[in-house]
Amino acid sequence: MQGKQLRKLEAELWRAADQLRANSKLTASEYSMPVLGLIFLRHAFNRFDKVKVELEKDLPTHPQRGKQPLTKNDFLEHNALFLPENARFDYLVNFPEGGKTVVNLEGHPEHLQIGEAIDLAMKSIEAEHDTLHGVLPKNYAAFEKSLLFELLRIFNKEVLQKAEGDLFGKIYEFFLNKFAMSGAQEGGEFFTPMSLVQTIVNVIEPDHGIVFDPACGSAGMFVQTGYFIESEGLNPTEKVTFFGQEKAELNTKLAKMNLAVHGLEGNIQEGNTFYEDKHDLVGAADFVMANPPFNVDGVDKGKDAVKKDPRLMLDGKVNLPKNDNANYLWIQYFYNYLKPTGRAGFVMASSASDAGHSEKGIREKLVKTGAVDVMMAVGNNFFYTRSLPCTLWFYDRAKEHDPVRQDQVLMLDARKIYRKVTSKVNDFSPEQMQNLICVVNLYRGNTQKFAHTVQHYLETASNLARETAQTLANLQKVFKEVQQTALTFARQQQFTTFEQALQLEEAKEVHAQQDTLIAAAQIATADSVVLEAIARQCHQLRKPQDKLIKQLIDAIATATKELQLTKNKDWKALNLKETLEQLKALQLKLSGNPTEEEPGLLHDTEYFWKQAQWLQSRFPLGEYQNVEGLCKVVSQADIEAKDWSLSPGRYVGVDSTPTEDFDIEDRLNEIHLELESLNEEAYALAKTISENYKELAV
């Protein structure tokens, strides 16, 4: 399924499910687990059904006994959960509205309603699979029957019946994301924004051995690791072993469900990482990654478990920060969990990069190990539960043994790199993330990633340019056909005003622009100079072309109303409705749909050239170099001179180059988002004030 189709499906599913939640008066936390449980069940059934069909093809047939029955192991060997009949999605979708008498797990007949039937389905799955014991939600009996049947219907759409693993994984993550946003005050900390997780995974490249997350939340780090390994054409279950620890029971269950949805296995343990090390992995992990809770106060550092913690060993002794903040406990954990060749990546409050007193001393020791590899500053609003900026820290303990690399740290300031998701939430676009990964790879001496990414952008832009040329030629042809047909009719009927409205003075200039772009774009190659001219033409054409089409459509609409053309036989005989719809469809393909945030071919052609240009303009030789305002490789002496600060902004300087990428239209869209949000807040505040005033007046 293509990205746009997936986004539409996700949005449609969320709108329907969230509307049901609103009508049920449930909180996000009460509603999230049952919905995620049904997504889990839908995916498990799809996988089960597909494997069942494949297995039955090869089953041996006995002359008297018929085909050999399938066993649970048959399914497990094909990475599918075995589902008892009462836990299969089609069974639940077709469950009678008045209930049904079934045999329960104790072997007794029992009359169940749909909620109790779903509870029994979850218990039946847990009974078959030890790894899911106590994990799945089993409170469906508390829901209204109509709500449950509607949820089952939502997740029984035809497109979902045919969907396979990766699609369900993405939908599951999408719902986690949305629940985090809508219910942040109820515990949205279980979800780390995907773009940050993907950035961490792509920097440390976890492709073998033990992968550990001591604050694993909903296991997003493991899921993205799985995708990363699959992108290399490998099987995650054969390459890595996942270990996770999570303090909250709900989050532990979410993590286990998330892994199961993605066909991954992991050892997830519940426990407070400050006082318990459930997996005993000090010095044993190949990769460590996490988004730990920032700025936690109240850790009891007087406990022996903390005072003698081997995870806090640096320079031969335990290093306990003297203040209440636990950031530097986490920062040391990640280092000490690693093997001598291991890598770590984690999210941390920006304030930790410059913290003073005892924390500065710990930071100095860390820098002197040579393991600190990359420091990446990230801007505001990347999290749903906090708006402050953060920093991504990366260790590479193999650097400690490299006489050249041990003295180098890449400072990367990405605070100005982001896209707006909503008025209050930012993230990295896939291309922005890839560009940052390219910078890291150049720093490490790997130029292939950079060259491949630039080539991919240019090839994508050239392919889009050729598609743009074809679509644009079709649009021009249809436009002229509509205009000429309408003009001929207006002249024949002597509708002078209509004829004048159809003249469209700007048409000649716009058609000339179209002709120039078509001629260049239809022979476009993956050449940056050629594509630059095409990209600029795409940008310049969008507004005048859309304006011209609007003028034509408005002229016809006005005449239809004023001249009552719907009653004119000659006009109806022209049958222009279909041609106009065709024109609008071609315009949509070229210009996109701003209200649904769907860019068109003109935007995309320009966009991918811009991505290549962003990289090439900063690294013209295809090799690493320091870039003012973006990145700088510093030595331990440089860091010592700045009081052992690890804040990238203190090293890279300020970007003084003109911002060619600035687009006033994009900025206006951002302002519109911000205004919408402020209006919503103002409305809510006015409503609260009004209600409070009524209460006082009583």
C-alpha positions in Angstrom: 0.0 0.0 0.0 1.4 3.4 -1.0 2.1 6.1 1.6 -0.9 8.3 0.7 -3.3 5.4 0.7 -2.0 4.2 4.1 -2.3 7.7 5.6 -5.9 7.9 4.3 -6.7 4.5 5.8 -5.1 5.4 9.1 -6.9 8.7 9.3 -10.2 7.0 8.4 -9.8 4.3 11.0 -8.8 6.8 13.7 -11.7 9.2 13.0 -14.2 6.3 13.2 -12.6 4.8 16.4 -12.2 8.2 18.1 -15.8 9.1 17.3 -16.9 6.0 19.1 -14.7 6.8 22.0 -16.2 10.3 22.3 -19.7 8.8 22.2 -18.8 6.3 24.8 -17.4 8.9 27.2 -14.4 6.8 27.9 -10.9 8.3 28.5 -8.1 7.7 26.1 -6.4 5.4 28.6 -9.6 3.3 29.1 -10.1 3.0 25.4 -6.6 2.6 24.0 -5.8 -1.0 25.2 -9.1 -2.5 23.9 -8.6 -0.8 20.5 -5.0 -1.9 20.3 -6.1 -5.4 21.3 -8.5 -5.6 18.4 -5.8 -4.4 16.0 -3.6 -7.1 17.4 -6.4 -9.7 16.9 -7.1 -8.6 13.3 -3.4 -8.8 12.4 -3.0 -12.2 14.2 -6.0 -13.6 12.3 -4.7 -12.3 8.9 -1.4 -14.0 9.5 -3.0 -17.1 10.8 -5.3 -17.4 7.8 -2.6 -16.8 5.2 -0.3 -19.4 6.8 -3.2 -21.9 7.1 -3.9 -21.7 3.4 -0.2 -22.2 2.6 0.1 -25.2 5.0 -3.0 -26.9 3.8 -1.7 -27.0 0.2 1.2 -29.3 1.3 -0.7 -31.4 3.8 -0.4 -35.2 3.2 -3.8 -36.9 2.6 -4.5 -40.4 4.0 -6.9 -42.6 2.0 -9.1 -43.3 5.0 -8.5 -40.4 7.4 -8.2 -37.6 4.8 -5.9 -34.7 5.3 -3.6 -34.6 8.3 -4.8 -31.9 10.9 -2.7 -28.8 11.5 -1.0 -28.3 14.8 0.1 -25.3 16.8 3.7 -26.0 16.0 2.9 -25.8 12.3 1.9 -22.2 12.7 4.7 -21.2 15.1 7.3 -22.6 12.6 5.9 -20.1 10.1 6.0 -17.1 12.5 2.3 -17.1 13.0 0.3 -17.2 16.3 -2.0 -20.3 16.5 -5.5 -19.0 17.1 -8.2 -21.2 18.6 -11.5 -21.0 16.6 -13.2 -18.7 19.1 -10.3 -16.2 18.8 -10.5 -15.8 15.1 -11.6 -12.4 13.8 -14.3 -13.8 11.5 -15.8 -15.7 14.3 -16.2 -12.6 16.4 -17.4 -10.4 13.6 -20.2 -12.9 12.9 -21.1 -13.3 16.6 -24.8 -13.1 17.2 -26.0 -9.8 18.6 -28.2 -11.6 21.1 -25.2 -13.6 22.4 -24.3 -17.3 22.1 -23.8 -20.4 24.3 -20.2 -21.6 24.0 -17.8 -23.8 25.9 -15.5 -21.8 28.2 -11.9 -22.6 29.1 -13.0 -24.8 32.0 -15.1 -26.9 29.6 -18.5 -25.7 30.8 -21.2 -24.3 28.6 -21.8 -20.5 29.1 -24.0 -18.0 27.4 -21.8 -15.1 26.3 -22.4 -11.6 24.9 -19.9 -10.1 22.4 -17.8 -8.4 25.1 -17.4 -11.7 27.1 -16.7 -13.5 23.8 -13.8 -11.2 23.0 -12.5 -11.6 26.6 -12.6 -15.4 26.1 -10.8 -15.0 22.8 -7.9 -13.1 24.4 -7.8 -15.7 27.3 -7.7 -18.5 24.7 -4.7 -16.9 22.9 -2.8 -16.4 26.2 -3.5 -20.1 27.1 -1.9 -21.2 23.8 1.1 -18.8 24.0 3.1 -18.4 27.2 4.9 -15.2 26.0 1.5 -13.4 25.9 0.3 -14.7 29.3 -1.4 -11.8 31.2 -0.6 -9.3 28.4 -3.8 -9.0 26.2 -6.7 -6.7 27.3 -9.6 -8.6 28.8 -12.1 -6.0 29.8 -14.3 -5.9 26.8 -17.4 -7.1 28.8 -17.5 -3.6 30.3 -18.1 -2.0 26.9 -21.5 -1.4 25.3 -22.4 -4.1 22.8 -23.1 -1.6 20.0 -19.6 0.0 20.5 -17.8 -3.4 20.3 -19.7 -4.5 17.1 -18.9 -1.2 15.5 -15.2 -1.5 16.4 -15.2 -5.0 14.9 -16.8 -3.7 11.8 -14.2 -0.9 11.5 -11.4 -3.4 11.6 -13.1 -5.8 9.3 -12.9 -3.5 6.2 -12.0 -5.3 3.0 -8.6 -3.6 2.7 -7.7 -4.8 6.2 -8.9 -8.4 5.5 -6.3 -8.6 2.8 -3.6 -6.6 4.6 -0.3 -8.2 5.8 2.1 -7.7 8.6 3.9 -4.4 7.8 0.6 -2.6 7.2 -0.8 -3.7 10.5 2.5 -2.7 12.3 2.2 0.8 10.9 -1.5 1.1 11.8 -0.6 -0.2 15.3 2.1 2.5 15.6 -0.2 5.1 14.2 -2.8 4.4 16.9 -0.1 4.4 19.6 0.9 7.8 18.3 -2.6 9.2 18.3 -3.4 7.8 21.7 -0.2 9.5 23.0 -1.3 12.8 21.5 -5.0 12.6 22.6 -4.3 11.3 26.0 -0.9 12.8 26.9 -2.1 13.9 30.3 -3.0 10.2 31.0 0.4 8.8 30.2 1.5 9.6 26.7 5.1 8.9 27.7 4.9 5.3 26.4 5.4 6.5 22.9 8.6 8.0 21.5 8.1 9.9 18.2 9.0 7.6 15.3 11.3 10.1 13.6 13.5 10.2 16.7 13.5 6.4 17.1 14.4 6.0 13.4 17.2 8.5 13.7 18.7 6.7 16.7 18.4 3.3 14.9 20.0 4.6 11.7 22.9 6.2 13.5 23.9 3.2 15.7 22.8 0.6 13.0 21.8 -2.3 15.3 22.2 -5.3 13.0 23.5 -8.1 15.3 23.8 -9.5 18.8 22.0 -8.2 21.9 19.8 -5.1 21.6 18.8 -3.6 24.9 16.3 -0.8 25.9 16.2 -0.3 29.7 13.2 2.1 29.4 11.5 0.4 26.5 8.0 1.9 26.7 5.9 0.3 23.9 9.0 -1.2 22.3 9.3 1.3 19.4 13.1 1.0 19.4 12.9 -2.7 18.8 10.2 -2.4 16.1 12.3 0.2 14.2 15.4 -2.1 14.6 13.4 -4.8 13.0 12.5 -2.6 10.0 16.2 -1.5 9.7 17.4 -5.1 9.6 14.7 -6.1 7.1 15.7 -3.2 4.9 19.1 -4.9 4.7 17.4 -8.0 3.4 17.9 -9.9 6.6 15.6 -11.6 9.2 15.6 -9.8 12.6 14.9 -12.9 14.6 18.1 -14.5 13.2 20.3 -11.4 13.7 19.4 -9.9 17.1 18.0 -10.7 20.5 15.8 -8.0 22.1 15.9 -7.3 25.9 13.7 -4.7 27.4 12.8 -3.3 30.9 9.9 -1.1 31.7 8.6 0.3 35.0 4.9 0.5 34.2 2.7 -2.6 33.9 0.6 -1.1 31.1 3.7 -0.2 29.1 5.1 -3.7 29.5 2.0 -5.1 28.0 2.0 -2.6 25.2 5.6 -3.6 24.4 4.8 -7.3 24.3 1.8 -6.7 22.1 3.8 -4.4 19.8 6.5 -7.0 19.3 3.9 -9.7 18.6 2.1 -7.5 16.1 5.4 -7.1 14.2 6.3 -10.8 14.4 9.2 -10.1 16.7 10.3 -11.8 19.9 11.8 -10.2 23.0 12.4 -10.6 26.7 10.5 -7.7 28.3 10.7 -7.5 32.1 8.8 -5.2 34.4 10.9 -3.4 36.9 12.3 0.0 38.0 15.6 0.4 36.2 17.0 2.7 39.0 16.9 -0.1 41.5 16.7 -3.3 39.5 18.7 -4.6 36.6 16.5 -7.4 35.5 18.7 -8.7 32.6 22.1 -8.3 34.2 23.6 -7.0 30.9 26.4 -4.8 32.2 29.2 -5.0 29.6 27.2 -7.5 27.5 25.0 -5.4 25.0 26.0 -4.8 21.4 23.5 -2.0 21.2 21.6 0.1 23.7 18.9 2.6 22.9 16.3 4.3 24.9 14.1 7.4 25.5 14.4 7.4 29.3 12.3 9.7 31.5 14.1 13.1 31.7 14.8 15.1 34.8 13.5 12.5 37.3 13.8 13.6 40.9 13.4 11.5 44.0 15.7 8.5 43.2 16.9 7.1 46.5 20.7 7.3 46.0 21.2 6.1 49.6 20.1 2.5 48.6 22.9 0.0 48.2 21.4 -0.9 44.8 22.3 2.6 43.7 25.5 3.3 45.8 27.2 0.1 44.6 25.7 0.0 41.1 28.2 -1.4 38.5 26.3 0.6 35.9 27.7 3.8 37.4 31.4 2.8 37.1 33.7 5.3 35.4 37.4 5.7 36.0 37.3 2.7 38.4 34.7 4.0 40.8 30.9 4.6 41.2 29.9 8.1 40.1 26.8 9.4 41.9 25.6 12.8 40.8 25.1 15.0 43.9 21.8 16.6 42.9 18.4 14.8 42.8 18.2 14.7 39.0 18.6 11.2 37.6 19.8 12.2 34.1 23.4 11.2 34.8 22.4 7.9 36.1 20.9 7.1 32.7 23.8 8.6 30.8 26.2 6.2 32.7 23.9 3.2 32.4 24.0 3.4 28.6 27.8 3.5 28.6 28.3 0.6 31.0 25.8 -1.8 29.4 27.9 -1.8 26.2 30.5 -4.3 25.1 33.9 -2.8 24.3 32.7 -2.6 20.6 29.1 -1.6 21.4 27.1 1.4 20.3 24.4 3.4 22.1 21.9 6.0 21.2 19.4 7.8 23.5 17.3 10.8 24.1 18.2 13.2 26.8 17.1 16.6 28.1 19.2 19.4 26.4 20.1 20.8 29.9 22.1 17.7 30.6 24.7 18.6 27.9 25.8 21.6 29.9 25.0 20.5 33.5 27.5 21.7 36.1 29.0 20.5 39.4 29.3 16.7 39.9 27.5 16.1 36.5 30.2 18.1 34.7 32.8 15.8 36.3 31.0 12.7 35.0 30.7 14.2 31.6 34.4 14.9 31.5 35.2 11.3 32.3 32.8 10.1 29.6 34.5 12.4 27.0 37.9 11.1 28.0 36.9 7.5 27.4 36.7 8.4 23.7 33.3 6.7 23.4 31.2 9.9 22.9 30.6 9.8 19.1 27.8 12.1 18.0 25.8 14.8 19.8 22.7 15.9 17.9 20.6 18.9 19.1 16.9 18.6 18.3 14.4 21.5 18.4 11.2 22.1 20.3 7.9 20.2 20.1 9.1 16.7 19.1 7.3 15.1 22.0 3.6 15.1 22.7 4.0 15.4 26.5 6.7 18.2 26.6 7.7 21.0 24.3 11.3 21.6 25.3 14.2 20.7 23.0 16.2 17.5 23.5 19.6 16.1 22.5 20.4 12.7 21.0 23.5 11.2 22.5 25.5 8.5 20.7 28.3 6.3 22.1 30.6 4.1 20.0 32.9 2.2 22.4 35.0 0.9 19.4 36.3 4.5 19.2 38.1 4.1 22.5 40.6 1.8 20.8 41.1 3.9 17.7 43.9 6.4 18.1 42.5 8.8 15.5 38.7 8.6 16.2 38.9 8.5 20.0 39.7 12.3 20.0 36.8 13.2 17.6 33.1 14.0 18.4 30.6 15.1 15.8 28.5 18.1 16.9 25.4 18.3 14.8 22.8 21.0 15.4 19.5 20.0 13.9 17.3 22.4 15.8 16.3 24.3 12.6 15.6 21.0 10.8 12.0 19.9 11.2 8.5 19.8 9.6 5.3 20.8 11.3 2.9 17.9 12.0 0.4 20.0 13.9 0.6 23.4 15.5 2.2 21.9 18.5 4.1 18.9 17.2 7.2 18.7 14.9 9.1 15.8 13.5 11.8 15.0 10.9 10.4 14.2 7.4 11.9 10.9 6.0 14.2 12.9 3.8 15.4 15.3 6.6 16.2 12.2 8.7 18.2 10.7 5.8 20.1 13.9 5.3 21.2 13.9 8.9 22.2 10.2 8.6 24.3 11.2 5.6 26.1 13.8 7.6 26.9 11.2 10.3 28.1 8.7 7.7 30.4 11.3 6.0 31.9 12.0 9.4 32.6 8.2 9.8 34.2 8.2 6.4 31.4 6.4 4.6 30.7 8.3 1.4 28.5 5.7 -0.2 25.4 6.5 1.8 25.8 10.2 0.7 26.3 9.3 -2.9 23.4 6.8 -2.9 21.0 9.2 -1.2 21.8 12.1 -3.6 21.4 9.9 -6.6 18.1 8.6 -5.2 16.8 12.1 -4.8 17.9 13.1 -8.3 16.5 10.0 -9.9 13.2 10.4 -8.0 13.0 14.1 -9.1 13.7 13.1 -12.8 11.1 10.4 -12.7 8.6 12.8 -11.2 9.5 15.4 -13.8 8.7 13.1 -16.7 5.4 12.1 -15.0 4.7 15.8 -14.5 5.3 16.5 -18.2 2.9 13.8 -19.3 0.2 14.9 -16.8 0.7 18.6 -17.6 0.3 17.9 -21.3 -2.9 16.0 -20.6 -4.2 18.9 -18.4 -3.3 21.5 -21.0 -5.2 19.5 -23.7 -8.3 19.0 -21.5 -8.2 22.7 -20.4 -8.2 23.9 -24.0 -10.9 21.4 -24.9 -13.2 22.7 -22.2 -12.4 26.4 -22.9 -12.9 26.0 -26.7 -16.1 24.0 -26.4 -17.5 26.6 -23.9 -16.4 29.5 -26.1 -18.0 28.0 -29.2 -21.2 27.5 -27.4 -21.2 31.1 -25.9 -20.6 32.6 -29.4 -23.3 30.5 -31.0 -25.8 31.5 -28.3 -24.5 35.1 -28.4 -23.9 35.0 -24.6 -21.4 37.9 -24.7 -20.7 38.2 -21.0 -20.0 34.4 -20.8 -17.8 34.7 -23.9 -15.8 37.5 -22.4 -15.3 35.6 -19.1 -14.0 32.7 -21.1 -11.3 34.7 -22.9 -8.9 34.3 -19.9 -6.2 36.9 -20.6 -3.5 35.1 -18.7 -4.1 31.8 -20.6 -1.4 32.5 -23.3 1.3 33.2 -20.7 0.4 30.2 -18.6 0.3 27.9 -21.7 3.8 29.2 -22.6 5.1 28.3 -19.1 3.5 24.9 -19.5 5.1 24.3 -22.9 8.5 25.2 -21.6 8.2 22.9 -18.6 6.8 20.0 -20.7 9.7 20.3 -23.2 12.3 20.2 -20.4 10.7 17.8 -18.1 9.8 15.1 -20.6 13.5 14.5 -21.3 14.7 15.1 -17.7 17.7 13.2 -16.5 19.2 12.7 -13.0 21.4 15.8 -13.4 21.3 18.4 -10.7 21.7 21.4 -13.1 19.0 20.2 -15.4 16.7 19.5 -12.5 17.3 22.8 -10.9 15.8 24.6 -13.9 12.8 22.2 -14.0 12.3 22.6 -10.2 12.2 26.3 -10.5 9.7 26.1 -13.4 7.5 23.8 -11.3 7.5 26.3 -8.5 6.7 29.2 -10.7 3.9 27.4 -12.5 1.8 26.2 -9.6 0.0 29.4 -8.6 -0.7 30.9 -12.0 -1.9 27.6 -13.4 -4.3 27.0 -10.4 -5.5 30.6 -10.7 -6.2 30.1 -14.5 -8.1 26.8 -13.9 -10.2 28.4 -11.1 -11.1 31.3 -13.5 -12.3 28.9 -16.1 -14.3 26.8 -13.7 -15.8 29.9 -12.0 -16.8 31.4 -15.4 -18.7 28.2 -16.3 -20.3 28.0 -12.8 -21.4 31.6 -12.9 -22.8 31.3 -16.4 -24.6 28.1 -15.5 -26.3 29.8 -12.7 -27.1 33.2 -14.3 -28.0 31.8 -17.7 -29.8 28.7 -16.3 -27.7 26.5 -18.6 -29.0 23.4 -16.9 -32.2 24.0 -18.9 -30.4 24.7 -22.1 -30.5 21.6 -24.4 -27.5 22.7 -26.5 -25.4 23.1 -23.3 -26.5 19.8 -21.9 -25.6 18.1 -25.2 -22.0 19.2 -24.8 -21.8 16.9 -21.7 -18.9 18.9 -20.2 -19.3 17.6 -16.7 -17.1 14.6 -17.3 -14.4 16.7 -19.0 -14.4 19.2 -16.1 -14.1 16.4 -13.6 -11.1 15.1 -15.6 -9.6 18.6 -15.5 -10.0 18.8 -11.8 -8.4 15.3 -11.3 -5.4 16.3 -13.4 -5.1 19.6 -11.4 -5.2 17.6 -8.1 -2.5 15.3 -9.4 -0.3 18.2 -10.3 -1.0 20.7 -7.5 -2.1 18.3 -4.7 -4.7 18.9 -2.0 -3.5 21.4 0.7 -6.4 20.7 3.0 -5.4 17.0 3.2 -1.7 17.8 3.2 -1.2 15.9 -0.1 1.5 17.5 -2.3 1.2 17.1 -6.0 3.7 16.4 -8.8 4.8 20.0 -9.2 5.7 20.2 -5.5 7.3 16.7 -5.3 9.5 17.3 -8.3 10.9 20.5 -6.8 11.1 18.9 -3.3 13.3 16.0 -4.2 15.7 18.2 -6.2 15.8 20.5 -3.1 16.8 17.5 -0.9 19.7 16.7 -3.3 20.7 20.3 -3.4 20.6 20.6 0.4 23.3 17.9 0.7 25.4 18.8 -2.4 25.6 22.5 -1.4 26.9 21.7 2.0 29.2 18.8 1.0 30.1 19.7 -2.6 33.0 17.1 -2.7 30.9 14.3 -1.3 33.1 14.2 1.7 32.7 15.5 5.3 33.5 19.1 6.0 32.5 21.4 8.9 29.4 23.4 7.9 28.7 26.7 9.7 25.5 26.4 11.7 25.1 22.7 11.1 28.0 20.4 12.0 31.6 20.5 13.3 34.0 17.7 14.4 35.7 18.8 17.6 38.5 17.3 19.7 38.6 16.6 23.4 40.8 19.7 23.8 38.0 21.8 22.1 35.4 20.3 24.5 37.7 21.0 27.6 38.0 24.6 26.4 34.3 25.0 26.6 34.1 23.5 30.1 33.3 20.0 28.9 30.0 21.2 27.3 28.4 18.7 24.9 25.9 21.2 23.4 26.3 21.3 19.6 25.1 24.9 19.4 28.2 26.0 21.3 30.5 24.6 18.6 28.9 24.8 15.2 28.3 28.6 15.0 25.4 30.3 13.3 24.3 29.6 9.8 24.8 32.9 7.9 23.9 31.6 4.4 20.7 32.9 2.8 17.8 30.5 3.3 16.8 29.7 -0.3 14.6 26.9 0.9 12.2 29.3 2.7 8.8 29.1 1.2 6.3 31.8 2.3 3.4 29.4 1.3 4.7 26.8 3.8 5.1 29.4 6.5 1.6 30.7 5.9 0.3 27.1 6.3 2.2 26.9 9.6 0.7 30.2 10.8 -2.7 28.9 9.8 -2.2 25.7 11.9 -1.1 27.9 14.9 -4.1 30.1 14.5 -6.5 27.2 14.4 -5.0 25.8 17.6 -5.2 29.2 19.3 -8.8 29.6 18.2 -9.7 26.1 19.6 -8.0 27.0 22.9 -9.8 30.4 23.0 -13.2 28.7 22.4 -12.5 26.1 25.1 -11.4 28.8 27.5 -14.5 31.0 26.8 -16.8 28.0 27.3 -15.1 27.2 30.7 -15.4 30.8 31.8 -19.1 30.9 30.8 -19.9 27.7 32.7 -18.0 28.9 35.8 -19.9 32.2 35.6 -23.2 30.3 35.5 -22.3 28.3 38.5 -21.4 31.5 40.4 -24.6 33.2 39.4 -26.8 30.3 40.8 
